[in-house]
Amino acid sequence: MPQSDAELPEVARIAAELIRFDTSNFGGGDAKGEREAAEYVGAYLESLGLQPEYYEPIPRRTNVMARVAGRNKDKPALVVHGHLDVVPAMADDWQVDPFAGIVQDGMLWGRGAVDMKNMNAMILTSVAEILRAGEQPERDLILAFFADEENGGVEGSALVVQNRPEWFAGATEAISEVGGYSIPVGDQRAYLLQVGEKALMWIRLIAKGRAGHGSRFHPENAVTRLAEAVTAIGRTSWPIQLTDTTREFLNRMSALTGLPVDDPDALAATAGPAEAFLRSTLRTTTNPTVLQAGYKHNVIPERAEALIDVRVIPGQEEDVLAQLRALVGDDIEIEMVVQDIGMETPFAGPLVEAMVAALGRHDPGVPVIPYLLGAGTDNKALAYLGITGYGFAPLKLPADLDFTGMFHGVDERVPVESLVFGQRVLTDLLRTY
C-alpha cells in the first residue's frame, strides 16, 4: 500500500510534493509547471527565514535563488543548485502515475525521483536542518533552482548567468546532480564523484528531395535519404578516448577489481546495472532521438528531419562534427540546435576532500571514484562565471537497482532510505565545508 505523506521523512515528503508539479519540458519553449514549482520552493525558503529572489526571463520559465549566510566570511560562497523541470513521461508506459509522487515498498516513484527532484529535496531539507538548529553553514550558500535544464538550459541557467550574475557573487565552486551515488563493483560498493562533463551538441539532420505521389518510382525521396543518414550515425561505434578523469576512473576500478586497466569496457561491466552509463563516459555517443517527415500515407514529402543527441569527449567537438558530415554525405544538411562546452577538473582540492570525507563518515571504508559524466548539467552555465562545478547528490543505493538507467527512463524511482542517507551526507558537508 502507498504510504501517506505524514508517514514519510521530510526529505521524501518534499521530493514527492515536487514530483506532483508536472514540470515536463518538451524543448523549444514547450514547457509547463516551472513557475508553480519555483513558487513552492520559494515558499519553503521563506519559511526558513530566507529571502528568495525570482527571475523569469521568459513568461512562466521561473528560476529562484536564496542566499544563506555562513559563519566564515573569508571563504568563497558555494553554489548548491538543481533544476525544476523534468523530461516528459508517457503515463501509459509506467506502472504508476508518473506525477503522483507515490511511495510504496520503500520507494518514491515519479518523474524526477532520480532527475532531479530528489536532490532538490535534499538541498532544501539539509539547509532546513541547519537553520532550524539555530546554526549556520560554514560558508555562504547560494541556493539556485533553474528552469529548462532538460533543454540544455538555454531558457534557464544560461539566461540567469547572463542577466543575473550578481546572484553568484563571491562563489568559486558549485555542486549539483549526477554524482555522489553508489554503484556495485563486483561484490563491493563504491561511490562516483562527478568531476567533469562531456560536451553537448544537439544537431538536426535535414534531407530534401522532391515531393510526389507515393505510388511512383521516386529515387529523390527525402525520407530514404534521411533514413540512410540516421542509420549511418546510429550504428557508428565511436572509439574509446581517455581523458585525465577517465584514466583515473579506470585506475581506481582496476585497483578494486584486479582487472587490467587496458580493458575499459570490461572494467565498466563490473559495475552491474551502471555498465552502459559508464561505458558512455569513455567515448563520444551519437544517438538519433526524433524523426519528422511527411503528412499523408500516399504523399512523398519534400523534406525530412531527424534530431541527434551528440555527447562529445571534451576537446573533440570539431573532429566529431567533421566525421558526422562525412558520414551523412553532401545531400544532408547538419544544423546545430544547441551546443555547449565540455568540462574537466582535477579530483583534488578542499571541496573534493570534503565530499569524500562526508561520504566516509556515513559509509566508512567505501572508496570514492572520480568520473566524467556522459551527459550535462547546469554546471556548464556556471562555468562561464568561472565557477567550478561537481556532481554530488549523495545516495547509498541497492546493488541491484538500475539507478542510472532510470535517468529519463520509465518507472523512475529511488529508495526513501537513500534520500535520508543523502540528506544526512549533504547536511554534513554544508555544515563543515
Secondary structure, 3 states (H helix, E strand, C coil): CCCCHHHCCHHHHHHHHHHCCCCEECCCCCECCHHHHHHHHHHHHHHCCCCCEEEEEECCEEEEEEEECCCCCCCCEEEEEEECCECCCCHHHCCCCCCCCCEECCEEECCCCCCCHHHHHHHHHHHHHHHHCCCCCCCCEEEEEECCHHHCCCCCHHHHHHHCHHHHCCEEEEEECCCCEEEEECCEEEEEEEEEECEEEEEEEEEECCCEECCCCCCCCHHHHHHHHHHHHHCCCCCECCCHHHHHHHHHHHHHHCCCCCCHHHHHHCCHHHHHHHHHHHECEEEEEEEEECCCCCEECCEEEEEEEEEECCCCHHHHHHHHHHHHCCCEEEEEEEEECCEECCCCCHHHHHHHHHHHHHCCCCCEEEEEECCCCCHHHHHCCCCEEEECCCECCCCCCCCHHHCCCCCCEEEHHHHHHHHHHHHHHHHHC
